[in-house]
Amino acid sequence: MGNLNGEIKVRNIVKTKLSTKKIENGPGTIEFTEEAMILKRKSMLRKELPTLTIYFVSVRDFKFNQKSFTKLPNIEFNTPTDSYQLVFKKDKEIKAKIDEYAEQLYKKSSPTPVTEPNKPKLLKGLPDSDNTRFKVVLREVAPGRLSTHNNKQDLIGVVEIADEELIIYKKSVVRKKDRGIKHLRYDQITSIDYDAPKTLGSGAIQIYLSSIEYSLMSKDKALEHYYNLIREKMNSFNQIKAQSQVQNLAPTPQEANPLESLKKLGELKDLGVITEEEFEEKKKTLLDQI
């Protein structure tokens, strides 16, 4: 990134733990390298805090806010485990460099992968994947409406949105130890809802199966985007499956009873898998075989 190397003074670095709401803040410096941002921090009492290395591939929701009448210029962004706000004194000190950094962050076609030792603790041990992943507080309960209030019995989870299923990597809250992997095929999900975040509260994606319900809770600003992406994946998967089922109903020379296929076709229509038009078209084909 060329001229992005070198330290820049930061008036206040605010770090918020997404899982515990613990907040650390104080002055420091930021250094941009080819792979990461390095934050050197101090507390408000000028006590040295641990240096933070934030790899670009773990950054999301990056935003630069220019100076206004009531606010100083600042950067906001999230990682899978934390939320950050970096407050600067002057626009001139940071604007040009941040513009170039943001362009590289979003347009770099093949970002340097995060090596295993430098991955956030929550992501260590997970298989590499190009699928979208996001961090949640996971609650798994028997049928009934789910609450989004924090509960010490909840687990931390990393949700991966694959083409045919949701993969939930479950971790313990404190030590981030593995607590198993849950695979939710899209055809197993009966419905899915989105609960927008309330003041000082988390939003949630509610997933309903026939025998169990999952609440994926997060303060991530992109949570609604993840919900919409899951719905798109579900619709695409179910449409492909429905088309396959309809094609399998096509009569073959060995098929002796087209009435049985007609009955199955009616069941698919009743379940909403195929439309009325598709039903009528296939029905005509089957009746011609009688």
ABEGO torsion letter per residue (X at the ends): XEAABEBBBBABBBBBBAAAGBBBBEBEBBBBBAABBBBBBBBAAGBBBBBBBBBAAABBGBBBBBBBAABBBBBBBBBAABBBBBBBABAAAAAAAAAAAAAAAAABABBBBBBAAABBAAABGBBBBABBBBBBBBBBBBBEBBBABBBAABBBBBBBBBAABBBBBBBBAAAGBBAEBBBBBAAABABBBBBBBBBGBBBBBBBBBAABBBBBBBABAAAAAAAAAAAAAAAAAAAAAAAAAAAAABBBAABABAAAAAAAAAAAAAAGABBAAAAAAAAAAAAAAX
